[in-house]
Amino acid sequence: MSINETVREVRAVRKALSPARMATYELAAAVTGDEDPAALALYAWNAQVSAALLAPLHICEVVIRNSVSDALEMVYGAMWPWSPGFEQSLPAQGIGYSPRKDLQDVRRIQTSTGKVIPELRFVFWQKMFTSRHDNRLWNTHLTRVLPNLAPAKPVGQLRREIYDSLEEIRKLRNRIAHHEPIFARNLSGDLQRIVDLVEVRCKVTARWMMSNQQASTIIAQHP
């Protein structure tokens, strides 16, 4: 591509995506002028790695929510979404996100536990790993549903580490969903965090996931 063609391409894409949006990438790529395609290369890579991370994120979310569902079934039965005891264990509605309201809204529409599970928001499953659920749920069932957790650590510490990992994954997931830059994150660390969460449930699944993803290859190609 000639210099004139490159300039036209850079200007056209910058206008289409908006100068304000491209400014973040231009700053990070230390763009030197209109003919410099470095910001476009970074933008394209950011989009590609975002897409590639969706597969591991998807598997991690499904694995975690099924783990929580298994623990809830042990305590509240197979129809746990409709259990008054479980509903009362959730924080009452206040300012911001309410797990109880989320559950109530979803179960009004869905008719089975299997249909409720995928409709609850990611943050619902993260909020299940708070200390309010230790006595009812995690002190007895955490290592049953996540059998590969470190046996030497206390349950409260393990549960908190899961919560913190889910928080980082939630932030990554939200940035990807809103088409925001993720190039400044430690994406190798993010991917490893995802692997670790899947592994505590099932090491075979974690290996299978990693053999069917392209994120690690694209991360290594950071421009």
MIVO-808515 format. One line per field, with one value per residue (C-alpha): x, y, z; residue number from 1. Coordinates in steps of 0.2 Angstrom, whole numbers, plus 2048, in hexadecimal, padded with zeros to 3 digits. Example, Ala and Ser with C-alpha at 12.3 -4.5 7.8 and 13.67 -1.06 7.14 Angstrom:
2
x 83E  844 $
y 7EA  7FB $
z 827  824 $
fivo 1  2 $
end
This chain:
223
x 800  807  809  7FA  7EF  7F5  7F0  7DF  7DC  7E2  7D7  7C8  7C8  7CC  7BD  7B1  7B6  7B7  7C7  7C2  7C2  7D2  7DB  7DE  7E6  7F0  7F7  7FB  803  80D  806  811  806  7F7  801  805  7FA  800  7F0  7E6  7F0  7EE  7DB  7DA  7E4  7D9  7CA  7D1  7D7  7C6  7BD  7C9  7C7  7B4  7B6  7C0  7B5  7A5  7AC  7B1  7A1  797  7A2  7A1  78E  78C  797  78D  77D  783  787  776  76D  776  76F  75E  759  758  74C  757  752  740  747  741  750  75C  752  754  766  769  76B  75B  75A  763  76D  775  775  76A  76C  75B  752  75C  757  745  744  74C  741  731  735  73E  736  745  755  75F  757  759  76C  772  766  76D  77B  78D  78E  781  78D  79B  790  78D  7A0  79D  79F  78C  78B  799  78E  780  78A  79D  7A4  79C  79B  7A9  7B6  7A8  7A3  7B5  7BF  7D0  7D2  7E1  7DE  7E9  7DF  7D0  7BF  7BD  7CE  7CA  7B9  7C0  7CD  7BF  7B5  7C5  7C9  7B7  7B8  7C6  7BE  7AE  7B7  7C0  7AF  7A7  7B4  7B3  7A0  7A1  7AF  7BB  7CE  7D6  7E8  7EE  7E9  7F4  7EA  7F5  7F1  7DF  7DF  7E8  7DC  7CE  7D8  7DA  7C7  7C3  7D0  7CA  7BA  7C1  7D3  7CE  7C2  7D0  7DC  7CE  7CA  7DC  7DE  7CF  7D3  7DD  7DE  7F0  7F7  7EF  7F5  807  805  802  808 $
y 800  811  81F  828  819  816  828  827  817  81E  82D  824  817  824  82E  81F  819  82B  836  835  822  820  82D  820  814  822  827  815  812  822  827  833  839  836  829  81F  80F  80A  80F  805  7F6  7F7  7FA  7EA  7E0  7E6  7E0  7D0  7CB  7D1  7C5  7B7  7B9  7B7  7A4  7A1  7AE  7A5  794  79B  7A3  793  789  795  797  784  782  78F  786  775  77C  785  775  76C  778  77E  770  76F  77D  789  799  797  793  7A0  79C  7A0  7B0  7B6  7B2  7BF  7D1  7DC  7E8  7F8  804  7FC  7EA  7DF  7CC  7C9  7D4  7CC  7BA  7C0  7C8  7B9  7AC  7B5  7B2  7A1  791  785  787  783  792  79D  79A  7A2  7B1  7B7  7C4  7C0  7CB  7C0  7B1  7BC  7C3  7B1  7B0  7BD  7B9  7B9  7A8  7A0  798  792  78D  78E  787  776  777  781  773  767  771  778  769  76F  77E  77F  773  77D  78D  791  792  7A4  7A8  79D  7A4  7B6  7B2  7AC  7BC  7C6  7BC  7BE  7D1  7D2  7C7  7D1  7E1  7D9  7D2  7E3  7EC  7DF  7E0  7F3  7F3  7FC  7FB  7EC  7ED  7F5  7E6  7D7  7CC  7BD  7BF  7C1  7B1  7A7  7AD  7A6  796  795  797  789  77E  77E  777  76B  76A  760  76E  77B  771  76F  782  786  77B  783  795  7A2  7B0  7AA  7AB  7BC  7C3  7BF  7C9  7D9  7E7 $
z 800  7FB  808  800  801  813  818  810  819  82A  827  822  830  83D  837  836  848  84E  853  865  865  85B  866  874  867  85F  870  875  864  864  853  849  83B  830  826  836  836  848  850  844  846  859  857  84C  858  866  85D  858  86A  871  866  869  87C  87B  879  88A  892  88D  893  8A4  8A7  8A3  8AE  8BD  8BC  8BB  8CA  8D4  8CE  8D4  8E5  8E6  8E1  8EF  8FC  8F4  8E8  8D5  8D5  8DE  8D4  8DC  8EE  8FA  905  8F7  8F2  904  904  8F7  8FB  8FB  8ED  8EF  8E5  8D6  8D1  8DB  8DA  8E1  8D4  8C6  8CC  8CE  8BD  8B4  8BC  8B8  8A6  8A6  8AC  8B0  8BA  8AA  8A1  8B0  8B1  8A0  8A2  8B3  8B1  8B3  8C2  8CB  8CA  8D1  8DF  8E4  8EA  8F8  90A  90D  905  90F  91C  911  902  901  912  90D  8FA  8F2  8F0  8EB  8DC  8D9  8DE  8D7  8E3  8EE  8FD  909  908  912  90A  90D  904  8F5  8F3  8F4  8E7  8DB  8DE  8DA  8CA  8C4  8C7  8BB  8AF  8B0  8AC  89D  897  899  88F  881  881  87F  872  87E  87D  887  880  890  89A  89E  893  895  8A8  8A4  899  8A7  8B4  8A9  8A7  8BA  8BD  8B1  8B8  8CA  8C3  8B6  8B0  8A0  89B  89E  893  885  886  883  875  86D  86E  864  872  878  866  862  873  86E  85E  867  85B $
fivo 1  2  3  4  5  6  7  8  9  10  11  12  13  14  15  16  17  18  19  20  21  22  23  24  25  26  27  28  29  30  31  32  33  34  35  36  37  38  39  40  41  42  43  44  45  46  47  48  49  50  51  52  53  54  55  56  57  58  59  60  61  62  63  64  65  66  67  68  69  70  71  72  73  74  75  76  77  78  79  80  81  82  83  84  85  86  87  88  89  90  91  92  93  94  95  96  97  98  99  100  101  102  103  104  105  106  107  108  109  110  111  112  113  114  115  116  117  118  119  120  121  122  123  124  125  126  127  128  129  130  131  132  133  134  135  136  137  138  139  140  141  142  143  144  145  146  147  148  149  150  151  152  153  154  155  156  157  158  159  160  161  162  163  164  165  166  167  168  169  170  171  172  173  174  175  176  177  178  179  180  181  182  183  184  185  186  187  188  189  190  191  192  193  194  195  196  197  198  199  200  201  202  203  204  205  206  207  208  209  210  211  212  213  214  215  216  217  218  219  220  221  222  223 $
end
